[in-house]
Amino acid sequence: MHWLYLSVAIILEVAGTTCMKLSEGFSKTVPSVSIFIFYGLSFTFLTLALKALPIGITYAIWAAAGTALITMVGIAWFGESVNLLKLFSLALIIIGVAGLHLSRESM
């Protein structure tokens, strides 16, 4: 269940970050309020995940997966540029998250 909590925390963090962009500097009410709701829920689920997972690996996975996903949202939804270096960097993030997960499994 703790991995489910972590997954939900990651998705909610990405939703909160997306709302930051949509709020246009807090000038739009709904996305601005949504930032705090999504981040509050994200931290709630992250805290639940930390009941069973080690903090270092959990936080690293939460941050790295959120970074990779929000980059993909930026490319797909906001039309941000994509190039070989950006794709390679995303692959490194994904490899790093997988490595952290595998290091946890071998303990």
C-alpha positions as CSV (number, residue, x, y, z in Angstrom):
1,M,0.0,0.0,0.0
2,H,2.9,2.3,0.7
3,W,4.0,2.3,-3.0
4,L,0.4,3.2,-4.0
5,Y,0.6,6.2,-1.5
6,L,3.9,7.2,-3.1
7,S,2.5,7.0,-6.6
8,V,-0.5,9.1,-5.6
9,A,1.8,11.6,-3.9
10,I,3.8,11.9,-7.2
11,I,0.7,12.4,-9.3
12,L,-0.7,15.1,-6.9
13,E,2.6,16.9,-6.9
14,V,2.6,17.0,-10.7
15,A,-1.0,18.3,-10.6
16,G,0.1,21.0,-8.2
17,T,3.0,22.1,-10.3
18,T,0.9,22.1,-13.4
19,C,-1.6,24.4,-11.6
20,M,1.4,26.8,-10.8
21,K,1.8,27.3,-14.6
22,L,-2.0,27.5,-15.1
23,S,-2.4,30.1,-12.3
24,E,-0.3,32.7,-14.3
25,G,1.4,34.1,-11.3
26,F,-1.6,33.6,-9.0
27,S,-3.8,35.7,-11.3
28,K,-6.3,32.9,-11.8
29,T,-8.3,31.8,-8.8
30,V,-9.1,28.1,-9.4
31,P,-5.5,27.1,-10.4
32,S,-4.1,29.2,-7.6
33,V,-6.2,27.5,-4.9
34,S,-5.6,24.1,-6.5
35,I,-1.9,24.5,-6.0
36,F,-2.3,24.3,-2.2
37,I,-4.9,21.6,-2.4
38,F,-2.8,19.3,-4.6
39,Y,0.4,20.0,-2.6
40,G,-1.3,19.5,0.7
41,L,-2.7,16.1,-0.5
42,S,0.7,15.2,-2.0
43,F,2.5,15.8,1.3
44,T,-0.3,13.8,3.1
45,F,0.2,10.8,0.8
46,L,4.0,11.2,1.0
47,T,3.8,11.1,4.8
48,L,1.7,7.9,4.6
49,A,4.3,6.3,2.3
50,L,7.1,7.2,4.7
51,K,5.5,5.1,7.4
52,A,6.9,2.0,5.6
53,L,9.6,3.3,3.2
54,P,13.0,4.8,4.0
55,I,13.0,8.6,3.7
56,G,16.0,9.0,1.5
57,I,14.9,6.7,-1.2
58,T,11.2,7.8,-1.0
59,Y,12.0,11.5,-1.3
60,A,14.4,10.9,-4.1
61,I,11.8,8.8,-6.0
62,W,9.1,11.4,-5.3
63,A,11.2,14.3,-6.5
64,A,12.8,12.6,-9.5
65,A,9.6,11.0,-10.8
66,G,7.8,14.3,-10.3
67,T,10.5,16.1,-12.3
68,A,10.4,13.6,-15.1
69,L,6.6,13.7,-15.3
70,I,6.3,17.5,-15.2
71,T,8.9,17.7,-18.0
72,M,6.7,15.5,-20.0
73,V,3.6,17.6,-19.2
74,G,5.5,20.7,-20.3
75,I,6.4,19.1,-23.6
76,A,2.9,17.6,-24.3
77,W,0.6,20.2,-22.8
78,F,2.5,23.5,-22.8
79,G,4.4,23.0,-26.1
80,E,7.9,23.2,-24.5
81,S,10.8,22.3,-26.7
82,V,12.1,18.8,-26.9
83,N,15.6,17.8,-28.0
84,L,18.0,14.9,-27.7
85,L,19.6,16.3,-24.6
86,K,16.3,16.7,-22.8
87,L,15.2,13.2,-23.7
88,F,18.6,11.8,-22.6
89,S,18.3,13.6,-19.3
90,L,14.8,12.3,-18.8
91,A,16.1,8.8,-19.4
92,L,18.8,9.3,-16.8
93,I,16.2,10.4,-14.2
94,I,14.1,7.3,-15.0
95,I,17.2,5.1,-14.7
96,G,18.1,6.7,-11.4
97,V,14.7,6.1,-10.0
98,A,14.8,2.5,-11.1
99,G,18.2,2.1,-9.6
100,L,17.0,3.5,-6.3
101,H,14.0,1.1,-6.4
102,L,16.3,-1.8,-7.2
103,S,18.7,-0.9,-4.4
104,R,15.8,-1.0,-1.9
105,E,14.7,-4.4,-3.2
106,S,18.2,-5.9,-2.8
107,M,18.5,-4.8,0.9
